[in-house]
Amino acid sequence: MHSYEQAQQAVDEFRCRIYAALRTGDLDAEPVVERACLLEERGVSTAATQELLERHTAQLTAADVTRLGKCLLRDTGFEPSFALEPSLWAALEQALKIVERDVRSAGITGSLRLAIPDWDESGQARVEFRGGYQGNGIRPAVGGSARWALAAVADATQEVIMEMIWQVWPVCTTHDRGTPEDRHLDC
């Protein structure tokens, strides 16, 4: 493994440790300060990294550590994986149940499920229909909102159905055509 890859792996591990500790409420200053050092070494300087490096670790209160840990995660674009935050996957599954009802009411049959294919290293969910996948994956963070989850799952389902069976879904009941992307139209 190259030094860049090792550094990135270390950064990712620290972020996961910080996130997990924030969830359980037992975040220590050490991983937060180590993460700040790694970021500064990589040329990423934020208000949180600077504060962590300027203050003595012993002076950091639990509230400071929590606040700064959250800032580090936010500032580096951290998104928890489905493994770290199972509720994100559960939200997508709930959305799939709603979408599947619509698919079945349209007379479309075939297995429909969420999966993370072995070949996909991004860790994103995909809607599988009749054993096939199509389109972009669904990031775990989408599961943080029921509306986003439903929209993303519906979009992915629409793509995979149209690609696998060349059938339009959903269909406008008034015009018997596929619904337009621009929702302000008649359908």
Backbone as CSV, one residue per row, in Angstrom:
resi,resn,N_x,N_y,N_z,CA_x,CA_y,CA_z,C_x,C_y,C_z
1,MET,0.844,-1.175,0.000,0.000,0.000,0.000,0.888,1.238,0.000
2,HIS,0.556,2.206,-0.822,1.325,3.442,-0.917,1.086,4.323,0.298
3,SER,2.002,5.247,0.536,1.898,6.108,1.713,0.633,6.968,1.673
4,TYR,0.219,7.436,0.493,-1.012,8.222,0.400,-2.202,7.372,0.822
5,GLU,-2.252,6.133,0.302,-3.353,5.232,0.647,-3.357,4.920,2.139
6,GLN,-2.167,4.741,2.721,-2.073,4.485,4.158,-2.562,5.689,4.951
7,ALA,-2.185,6.876,4.529,-2.621,8.093,5.216,-4.134,8.244,5.114
8,GLN,-4.686,7.977,3.935,-6.134,8.085,3.756,-6.858,7.048,4.609
9,GLN,-6.313,5.851,4.679,-6.917,4.806,5.508,-6.898,5.216,6.981
10,ALA,-5.796,5.811,7.427,-5.704,6.271,8.811,-6.728,7.366,9.089
11,VAL,-6.884,8.278,8.151,-7.866,9.357,8.295,-9.267,8.763,8.395
12,ASP,-9.572,7.830,7.513,-10.899,7.204,7.526,-11.150,6.464,8.834
13,GLU,-10.147,5.766,9.329,-10.294,5.050,10.594,-10.555,6.008,11.749
14,PHE,-9.837,7.126,11.786,-10.061,8.121,12.837,-11.473,8.696,12.741
15,ARG,-11.915,8.976,11.533,-13.260,9.528,11.383,-14.307,8.547,11.880
16,CYS,-14.146,7.286,11.557,-15.092,6.268,12.021,-15.051,6.139,13.544
17,ARG,-13.870,6.178,14.108,-13.743,6.106,15.575,-14.420,7.303,16.234
18,ILE,-14.211,8.490,15.683,-14.825,9.694,16.243,-16.342,9.592,16.137
19,TYR,-16.839,9.194,14.985,-18.284,9.089,14.790,-18.889,8.080,15.763
20,ALA,-18.283,6.904,15.852,-18.803,5.865,16.750,-18.780,6.345,18.203
21,ALA,-17.717,7.011,18.608,-17.616,7.511,19.983,-18.625,8.631,20.244
22,LEU,-18.899,9.456,19.257,-19.924,10.491,19.404,-21.300,9.862,19.619
23,ARG,-21.571,8.777,18.925,-22.862,8.090,19.069,-23.037,7.496,20.451
24,THR,-21.959,6.974,21.011,-22.057,6.343,22.327,-21.817,7.319,23.464
25,GLY,-21.360,8.521,23.131,-21.143,9.543,24.148,-19.847,9.397,24.930
26,ASP,-18.902,8.637,24.406,-17.631,8.460,25.123,-16.423,8.839,24.256
27,LEU,-16.516,10.005,23.652,-15.427,10.494,22.810,-14.320,11.082,23.673
28,ASP,-13.113,10.554,23.499,-11.935,11.081,24.187,-11.254,12.114,23.295
29,ALA,-10.482,12.971,23.911,-9.789,14.022,23.165,-8.715,13.452,22.242
30,GLU,-8.097,12.350,22.628,-6.958,11.815,21.875,-7.253,11.571,20.392
31,PRO,-8.312,10.803,20.019,-8.529,10.593,18.580,-8.891,11.878,17.839
32,VAL,-9.519,12.809,18.523,-9.888,14.073,17.889,-8.620,14.888,17.599
33,VAL,-7.700,14.941,18.564,-6.447,15.667,18.368,-5.599,14.972,17.294
34,GLU,-5.555,13.640,17.319,-4.803,12.900,16.298,-5.367,13.181,14.903
35,ARG,-6.690,13.219,14.797,-7.334,13.510,13.515,-6.968,14.918,13.045
36,ALA,-6.952,15.868,13.973,-6.575,17.245,13.627,-5.137,17.288,13.117
37,CYS,-4.253,16.544,13.759,-2.847,16.495,13.316,-2.738,15.912,11.911
38,LEU,-3.456,14.806,11.662,-3.429,14.191,10.334,-3.937,15.157,9.263
39,LEU,-4.993,15.861,9.587,-5.536,16.812,8.618,-4.547,17.927,8.320
40,GLU,-3.961,18.482,9.357,-2.982,19.557,9.160,-1.787,19.057,8.348
41,GLU,-1.327,17.834,8.601,-0.220,17.251,7.837,-0.573,17.124,6.358
42,ARG,-1.858,16.907,6.068,-2.307,16.753,4.681,-2.707,18.085,4.056
43,GLY,-2.484,19.184,4.799,-2.766,20.502,4.257,-4.204,20.950,4.422
44,VAL,-4.962,20.258,5.261,-6.348,20.631,5.515,-6.398,21.331,6.861
45,SER,-6.605,22.625,6.814,-6.621,23.419,8.036,-7.993,24.062,8.198
46,THR,-8.623,23.810,9.323,-9.934,24.392,9.609,-9.863,25.066,10.976
47,ALA,-10.907,25.781,11.321,-10.961,26.404,12.652,-10.858,25.342,13.739
48,ALA,-11.487,24.184,13.513,-11.451,23.112,14.514,-10.046,22.519,14.653
49,THR,-9.365,22.269,13.531,-8.018,21.703,13.635,-7.088,22.687,14.328
50,GLN,-7.217,23.954,13.997,-6.357,24.963,14.624,-6.619,25.051,16.126
51,GLU,-7.879,25.049,16.517,-8.195,25.109,17.949,-7.656,23.891,18.682
52,LEU,-7.792,22.732,18.082,-7.308,21.509,18.723,-5.790,21.505,18.884
53,LEU,-5.091,22.054,17.912,-3.634,22.051,17.976,-3.092,23.182,18.847
54,GLU,-3.847,24.231,19.031,-3.392,25.358,19.844,-3.655,25.156,21.332
55,ARG,-4.654,24.369,21.658,-5.009,24.165,23.065,-4.348,22.907,23.605
56,HIS,-4.093,22.885,24.888,-3.577,21.674,25.534,-4.728,20.688,25.676
57,THR,-4.442,19.445,25.409,-5.471,18.411,25.467,-6.158,18.388,26.832
58,ALA,-5.417,18.589,27.900,-5.984,18.555,29.250,-6.991,19.685,29.482
59,GLN,-6.905,20.749,28.695,-7.827,21.878,28.857,-9.148,21.677,28.114
60,LEU,-9.231,20.659,27.297,-10.445,20.425,26.522,-11.506,19.745,27.386
61,THR,-12.654,20.375,27.493,-13.757,19.771,28.236,-14.452,18.741,27.349
62,ALA,-15.312,17.939,27.946,-16.080,16.956,27.171,-16.927,17.668,26.114
63,ALA,-17.488,18.817,26.474,-18.289,19.590,25.509,-17.418,20.093,24.358
64,ASP,-16.185,20.528,24.669,-15.262,20.986,23.620,-14.936,19.841,22.664
65,VAL,-14.629,18.697,23.232,-14.244,17.534,22.424,-15.400,17.126,21.517
66,THR,-16.616,17.105,22.060,-17.790,16.752,21.260,-17.994,17.761,20.134
67,ARG,-17.966,19.031,20.458,-18.155,20.090,19.455,-17.087,20.002,18.377
68,LEU,-15.831,19.871,18.777,-14.739,19.840,17.813,-14.735,18.549,16.996
69,GLY,-15.115,17.451,17.615,-15.235,16.194,16.872,-16.283,16.295,15.785
70,LYS,-17.434,16.884,16.116,-18.488,17.080,15.118,-18.013,18.016,14.006
71,CYS,-17.282,19.067,14.383,-16.754,20.003,13.380,-15.788,19.310,12.427
72,LEU,-14.914,18.464,12.972,-13.961,17.746,12.109,-14.684,16.847,11.113
73,LEU,-15.702,16.149,11.589,-16.454,15.283,10.686,-17.163,16.110,9.620
74,ARG,-17.803,17.186,10.025,-18.507,18.046,9.086,-17.543,18.670,8.074
75,ASP,-16.421,19.205,8.578,-15.475,19.916,7.718,-14.791,19.005,6.700
76,THR,-14.761,17.718,6.976,-14.119,16.789,6.046,-15.136,15.996,5.228
77,GLY,-16.407,16.381,5.329,-17.435,15.744,4.516,-17.717,14.305,4.898
78,PHE,-17.506,13.967,6.158,-17.733,12.595,6.597,-19.204,12.222,6.509
79,GLU,-19.467,11.071,5.933,-20.800,10.483,5.912,-20.677,9.079,6.478
80,PRO,-21.479,8.752,7.475,-21.389,7.398,8.031,-21.823,6.358,7.010
81,SER,-21.248,5.198,7.115,-21.623,4.087,6.251,-22.887,3.429,6.807
82,PHE,-23.463,2.537,6.039,-24.615,1.785,6.519,-24.231,0.936,7.731
83,ALA,-22.993,0.465,7.768,-22.540,-0.353,8.897,-22.451,0.479,10.177
84,LEU,-21.983,1.717,10.064,-21.884,2.586,11.236,-23.240,3.108,11.691
85,GLU,-24.142,3.264,10.776,-25.457,3.842,11.087,-26.551,3.010,10.416
86,PRO,-26.902,1.862,11.006,-27.892,0.959,10.405,-29.253,1.601,10.150
87,SER,-29.591,2.657,10.868,-30.887,3.310,10.660,-30.982,3.909,9.255
88,LEU,-29.855,4.236,8.643,-29.864,4.780,7.279,-30.343,3.721,6.281
89,TRP,-29.884,2.487,6.484,-30.308,1.368,5.628,-31.786,1.083,5.873
90,ALA,-32.198,1.107,7.131,-33.605,0.854,7.470,-34.525,1.869,6.797
91,ALA,-34.106,3.113,6.709,-34.909,4.146,6.046,-35.056,3.844,4.560
92,LEU,-33.996,3.370,3.932,-34.075,3.015,2.516,-34.992,1.809,2.313
93,GLU,-34.924,0.842,3.221,-35.806,-0.327,3.122,-37.273,0.074,3.267
94,GLN,-37.548,0.994,4.172,-38.918,1.484,4.341,-39.385,2.172,3.062
95,ALA,-38.524,2.966,2.474,-38.860,3.643,1.219,-39.113,2.619,0.106
96,LEU,-38.319,1.558,0.077,-38.495,0.528,-0.955,-39.856,-0.152,-0.815
97,LYS,-40.331,-0.343,0.400,-41.658,-0.951,0.596,-42.741,-0.082,-0.039
98,ILE,-42.626,1.219,0.126,-43.602,2.146,-0.454,-43.525,2.107,-1.979
99,VAL,-42.316,2.172,-2.495,-42.118,2.143,-3.953,-42.593,0.814,-4.526
100,GLU,-42.303,-0.270,-3.829,-42.688,-1.594,-4.328,-44.204,-1.721,-4.443
101,ARG,-44.941,-1.129,-3.523,-46.406,-1.153,-3.626,-46.859,-0.490,-4.929
102,ASP,-46.242,0.636,-5.269,-46.590,1.315,-6.516,-46.215,0.476,-7.733
103,VAL,-45.048,-0.146,-7.679,-44.595,-0.986,-8.792,-45.564,-2.148,-9.003
104,ARG,-45.945,-2.799,-7.913,-46.854,-3.947,-8.010,-48.239,-3.509,-8.495
105,SER,-48.698,-2.328,-8.055,-50.020,-1.848,-8.493,-50.026,-1.540,-9.993
106,ALA,-48.863,-1.331,-10.563,-48.747,-1.109,-12.008,-48.647,-2.424,-12.778
107,GLY,-48.708,-3.550,-12.057,-48.654,-4.860,-12.701,-47.249,-5.349,-13.026
108,ILE,-46.252,-4.690,-12.510,-44.866,-5.090,-12.759,-44.458,-6.110,-11.706
109,THR,-43.970,-7.245,-12.159,-43.565,-8.307,-11.237,-42.067,-8.542,-11.336
110,GLY,-41.536,-9.189,-10.348,-40.117,-9.514,-10.305,-39.526,-9.055,-8.989
111,SER,-38.465,-9.720,-8.607,-37.837,-9.402,-7.321,-37.286,-7.983,-7.334
112,LEU,-37.478,-7.306,-6.228,-37.038,-5.931,-6.059,-36.451,-5.845,-4.658
113,ARG,-35.170,-5.453,-4.571,-34.537,-5.377,-3.259,-33.391,-4.373,-3.282
114,LEU,-32.953,-4.001,-2.082,-31.768,-3.149,-1.935,-30.561,-4.038,-1.733
115,ALA,-29.449,-3.632,-2.297,-28.217,-4.402,-2.132,-27.018,-3.492,-2.338
116,ILE,-25.907,-3.950,-1.828,-24.623,-3.321,-2.139,-23.825,-4.392,-2.877
117,PRO,-23.727,-4.266,-4.187,-23.036,-5.298,-4.965,-21.562,-5.427,-4.558
118,ASP,-21.038,-6.630,-4.663,-19.636,-6.893,-4.315,-18.676,-6.022,-5.126
119,TRP,-19.024,-5.721,-6.365,-18.135,-4.962,-7.239,-18.134,-3.469,-6.922
120,ASP,-19.093,-3.011,-6.122,-19.211,-1.581,-5.831,-18.442,-1.228,-4.567
121,GLU,-17.295,-0.595,-4.736,-16.449,-0.240,-3.599,-16.900,1.036,-2.892
122,SER,-17.892,1.716,-3.443,-18.350,2.974,-2.848,-19.189,2.762,-1.596
123,GLY,-19.713,1.551,-1.409,-20.564,1.290,-0.254,-21.957,1.863,-0.405
124,GLN,-22.339,2.208,-1.629,-23.655,2.769,-1.863,-24.666,1.660,-2.130
125,ALA,-25.905,1.917,-1.734,-26.983,0.962,-1.975,-27.434,1.078,-3.424
126,ARG,-27.924,-0.001,-3.941,-28.496,-0.020,-5.284,-29.812,-0.777,-5.215
127,VAL,-30.737,-0.393,-6.078,-31.974,-1.140,-6.194,-31.741,-2.235,-7.224
128,GLU,-32.007,-3.456,-6.822,-31.863,-4.610,-7.706,-33.262,-5.038,-8.147
129,PHE,-33.415,-5.218,-9.436,-34.685,-5.683,-9.995,-34.389,-6.850,-10.919
130,ARG,-35.011,-7.973,-10.608,-34.806,-9.193,-11.391,-33.331,-9.516,-11.579
131,GLY,-32.559,-9.274,-10.552,-31.152,-9.625,-10.555,-30.222,-8.611,-11.195
132,GLY,-30.755,-7.478,-11.657,-29.915,-6.481,-12.317,-29.922,-5.146,-11.598
133,TYR,-28.879,-4.378,-11.855,-28.729,-3.035,-11.292,-28.575,-2.055,-12.440
134,GLN,-28.926,-0.808,-12.188,-28.764,0.217,-13.211,-28.627,1.564,-12.519
135,GLY,-27.898,2.464,-13.110,-27.820,3.823,-12.600,-26.865,3.995,-11.440
136,ASN,-26.988,5.141,-10.820,-26.111,5.494,-9.718,-26.567,4.842,-8.416
137,GLY,-25.627,4.733,-7.502,-25.956,4.198,-6.201,-26.624,5.243,-5.326
138,ILE,-27.074,4.791,-4.154,-27.730,5.663,-3.188,-26.808,5.786,-1.985
139,ARG,-26.328,7.002,-1.732,-25.415,7.246,-0.617,-26.109,6.994,0.712
140,PRO,-25.382,6.516,1.703,-25.988,6.280,3.010,-26.675,7.514,3.596
141,ALA,-26.091,8.686,3.430,-26.655,9.910,4.025,-28.083,10.182,3.573
142,VAL,-28.473,9.683,2.413,-29.829,9.882,1.910,-30.842,9.282,2.876
143,GLY,-30.453,8.238,3.582,-31.339,7.600,4.551,-31.618,8.454,5.770
144,GLY,-30.967,9.594,5.880,-31.198,10.491,7.005,-32.497,11.268,6.899
145,SER,-33.141,11.224,5.758,-34.402,11.922,5.538,-35.361,10.973,4.826
146,ALA,-36.555,10.816,5.372,-37.538,9.925,4.756,-37.880,10.389,3.337
147,ARG,-37.976,11.694,3.135,-38.287,12.236,1.803,-37.170,11.945,0.814
148,TRP,-35.921,12.195,1.239,-34.789,11.934,0.349,-34.690,10.451,0.034
149,ALA,-34.905,9.627,1.059,-34.822,8.181,0.860,-35.861,7.733,-0.159
150,LEU,-37.089,8.207,0.001,-38.151,7.820,-0.921,-37.849,8.293,-2.341
151,ALA,-37.397,9.517,-2.484,-37.079,10.046,-3.820,-35.940,9.263,-4.469
152,ALA,-34.892,8.981,-3.710,-33.735,8.266,-4.270,-34.085,6.832,-4.643
153,VAL,-34.832,6.161,-3.786,-35.220,4.774,-4.068,-36.175,4.731,-5.263
154,ALA,-37.118,5.657,-5.332,-38.039,5.694,-6.472,-37.279,5.948,-7.773
155,ASP,-36.326,6.871,-7.735,-35.535,7.180,-8.926,-34.725,5.963,-9.368
156,ALA,-34.071,5.310,-8.415,-33.261,4.132,-8.752,-34.141,2.992,-9.262
157,THR,-35.317,2.848,-8.678,-36.242,1.797,-9.122,-36.719,2.078,-10.538
158,GLN,-37.044,3.328,-10.807,-37.481,3.708,-12.150,-36.393,3.377,-13.174
159,GLU,-35.156,3.721,-12.866,-34.052,3.446,-13.795,-33.884,1.961,-14.059
160,VAL,-33.884,1.165,-12.999,-33.610,-0.260,-13.178,-34.771,-0.965,-13.876
161,ILE,-35.997,-0.577,-13.592,-37.141,-1.195,-14.273,-37.108,-0.864,-15.754
162,MET,-36.909,0.391,-16.082,-36.903,0.771,-17.498,-35.758,0.095,-18.240
163,GLU,-34.624,-0.073,-17.601,-33.487,-0.702,-18.270,-33.668,-2.213,-18.405
164,MET,-34.215,-2.846,-17.373,-34.300,-4.310,-17.384,-35.443,-4.830,-18.247
165,ILE,-36.596,-4.141,-18.244,-37.742,-4.689,-18.990,-38.283,-3.723,-20.040
166,TRP,-37.643,-2.605,-20.214,-38.038,-1.620,-21.212,-39.518,-1.251,-21.063
167,GLN,-39.907,-1.054,-19.817,-41.273,-0.641,-19.527,-41.209,0.630,-18.694
168,VAL,-42.064,1.581,-19.015,-42.088,2.841,-18.291,-42.800,2.647,-16.954
169,TRP,-42.211,3.184,-15.931,-42.830,3.254,-14.604,-42.262,4.472,-13.917
170,PRO,-43.040,5.260,-13.257,-44.499,5.204,-13.142,-45.170,5.753,-14.394
171,VAL,-46.451,5.467,-14.529,-47.235,5.905,-15.672,-48.320,6.849,-15.180
172,CYS,-48.501,7.938,-15.892,-49.562,8.894,-15.583,-50.908,8.219,-15.878
173,THR,-51.787,8.164,-14.896,-53.076,7.494,-15.066,-53.995,8.243,-16.027
174,THR,-53.806,9.528,-16.157,-54.645,10.323,-17.063,-54.227,10.143,-18.516
175,HIS,-52.943,10.156,-18.779,-52.442,10.138,-20.155,-51.847,8.807,-20.597
176,ASP,-51.746,7.862,-19.689,-51.174,6.539,-19.980,-49.787,6.622,-20.600
177,ARG,-48.982,7.538,-20.052,-47.591,7.719,-20.491,-46.720,7.864,-19.264
178,GLY,-45.417,7.759,-19.490,-44.481,7.979,-18.398,-44.610,9.389,-17.858
179,THR,-44.424,9.536,-16.570,-44.538,10.878,-15.982,-43.299,11.678,-16.314
180,PRO,-43.475,12.959,-16.603,-42.324,13.800,-16.968,-41.470,14.120,-15.763
181,GLU,-40.222,14.418,-16.024,-39.297,14.838,-14.964,-39.749,16.146,-14.344
182,ASP,-40.306,17.018,-15.152,-40.741,18.333,-14.679,-42.157,18.186,-14.120
183,ARG,-42.290,18.088,-12.832,-43.553,17.767,-12.173,-44.628,18.847,-12.285
184,HIS,-44.305,20.034,-12.756,-45.340,21.071,-12.853,-46.195,20.912,-14.107
185,LEU,-45.867,19.948,-14.948,-46.680,19.704,-16.125,-47.946,18.945,-15.732
186,ASP,-48.729,18.539,-16.684,-50.020,17.918,-16.407,-49.939,16.602,-15.638
187,CYS,-48.888,15.856,-15.783,-48.807,14.534,-15.154,-48.147,14.623,-13.798
